[in-house]
Amino acid sequence: VCGTDGIISFPADPSSVDLEKVANIIVDQSLKDCVFSKEAGRICYTIIQAESKQVGQSIFRRSLLNRLQQEYKDREELRARSPQAWICYVTFICNIFDYLRVNNMPMMALVNPVYECLFRLAQPDSLKKEEEVDCLVLQLHRIGEQLEKMNSQPMDELFSLLRDGFLLEEGLSSLSQLLLLEIIEFRAADWKMTDAAQKYYYSEVTD
Amino acid sequence: MSFRQRSPHSGGCGSESSSPQHPARWSQGRKRGADGKRRKQNDSDSSIFDDENKYGSSDNRLDSFTTPEGPGPFSRCSDWGSVVEEDEMRTNVNKEIARYKRKLLINEFARERKSSSGSSDSKESTVTVELETDEVVLMRRQKQINYGKNTIAYDRYIKEVPRCHRVPGVHPRTPNKFKKYSRRSWDQQIRLWKVALHSWDPPAEEGSDLQAITPVDLGEMETESIGSNSTESQASSQDNYDTFSGTPTKVRHVDYQVEGEFDLEACLNEPLKDFSTVS
């Protein structure tokens, strides 16, 4: 049982693995720890493969996805309650989209929800927060190209929002503006880093 | 953070478009009003995918999202777990049918080569077999097969009798989902196959309460009756049946000795008839 304080206690029989619990533990942790959520997809992928090969089932995947869906339904409240958890959630769902495949294709079921999350991040109130802009551009770097392949029209719309945000919105920090400019150019260059962009954006960056 | 158990009978399953429980949330509400201004933020139902005028068509609605008018004939459940499982099964089935067709072509080709010595008549060449290609049917059949294979009995069976040692008519054979059969015929084959598999159920002394409980087969089938094995509880009723209630959990394997003999008599008493001629 995973209490709300995050303390995890295991059932009496440690040899039985409740995969649904494991899925919940992973999601809970992802919402708290952004570093974890960045790579949790890989862990999930491993567990799913193992379950599939060893017992031919997908209890873990099903629990994971349904929990993800539940959080997605309540994402506005999540964002209002904890901006940090919201960012972790978006990072996590994008990571899941990146790693979890079905017969070598990304999961269709996640395409729209991921887009919705990115659109939310592109709203004026989110653009005013550096952490959200940062999250947005990071996700687009990681999965933008794939996402666009699955469904390209929303990407056009998203980027037009980003351009509007960049040009029209007041209250954007200069870092946010820089991040937006970079991702706009990145996509324009077909999701690739050009030398010019590398020089412009990253040559001044100190490690 | 509490997690609501996903009940197999949650509102989305089997619901029609009038169900309030599981609308495709991203198809409700509008993100922008007619003046282009954004709607209030706290409208959790708002979605970029609802304004069809903007996108020109409903093509953005992915088919895997079962919208009420959507083409998803299999289920109205919109929970991601089920949608992904369905997609996976669909792509698997499509791969299998491609593979099966290739296999048939190869067989046909090989047979034609053998009989190409001039005197070949229609008896020698392959009868053109019509295949079952309806995705809905294939997926339903695959599910039924999965239920049968997801049992301890099946595990024991395949361990005990390798495919090369199988004797037709004696050893149960998985019905071929790609062949054309009537619904009744198919359901009956599945039923008999699963009954035959019960010969490999673990013996009662080894803990019969651990036997996998097979859920009822799909659709309007009558509950199958298990004659001999009184310890197995068939607690299913077809009213409970939900396509997406969790795949039967394979019970933890008990250590057992593989028995040298199986119950041949039971096997012979339940012969698998060939139903290919039954309409």
HADDOCK unambig.tbl for C-alpha pairs under 7 A between the chains (distance, minus, plus):
assign (segid A and resid 3 and name CA) (segid B and resid 1 and name CA) 6.96 0.50 0.50
assign (segid A and resid 4 and name CA) (segid B and resid 1 and name CA) 4.93 0.50 0.50
assign (segid A and resid 61 and name CA) (segid B and resid 81 and name CA) 6.88 0.50 0.50
assign (segid A and resid 62 and name CA) (segid B and resid 81 and name CA) 4.18 0.50 0.50
assign (segid A and resid 65 and name CA) (segid B and resid 80 and name CA) 5.64 0.50 0.50
assign (segid A and resid 65 and name CA) (segid B and resid 81 and name CA) 5.27 0.50 0.50
assign (segid A and resid 66 and name CA) (segid B and resid 79 and name CA) 6.29 0.50 0.50
assign (segid A and resid 66 and name CA) (segid B and resid 80 and name CA) 5.77 0.50 0.50
assign (segid A and resid 66 and name CA) (segid B and resid 81 and name CA) 5.64 0.50 0.50
assign (segid A and resid 69 and name CA) (segid B and resid 80 and name CA) 6.67 0.50 0.50
assign (segid A and resid 76 and name CA) (segid B and resid 42 and name CA) 6.99 0.50 0.50
assign (segid A and resid 76 and name CA) (segid B and resid 44 and name CA) 6.57 0.50 0.50
assign (segid A and resid 102 and name CA) (segid B and resid 88 and name CA) 5.80 0.50 0.50
assign (segid A and resid 103 and name CA) (segid B and resid 88 and name CA) 6.87 0.50 0.50
assign (segid A and resid 107 and name CA) (segid B and resid 84 and name CA) 6.72 0.50 0.50
assign (segid A and resid 108 and name CA) (segid B and resid 64 and name CA) 6.76 0.50 0.50
assign (segid A and resid 109 and name CA) (segid B and resid 64 and name CA) 6.51 0.50 0.50
assign (segid A and resid 109 and name CA) (segid B and resid 65 and name CA) 6.73 0.50 0.50
assign (segid A and resid 109 and name CA) (segid B and resid 80 and name CA) 6.16 0.50 0.50
assign (segid A and resid 109 and name CA) (segid B and resid 83 and name CA) 6.60 0.50 0.50
assign (segid A and resid 109 and name CA) (segid B and resid 84 and name CA) 6.48 0.50 0.50
assign (segid A and resid 116 and name CA) (segid B and resid 47 and name CA) 6.95 0.50 0.50
assign (segid A and resid 116 and name CA) (segid B and resid 48 and name CA) 6.98 0.50 0.50
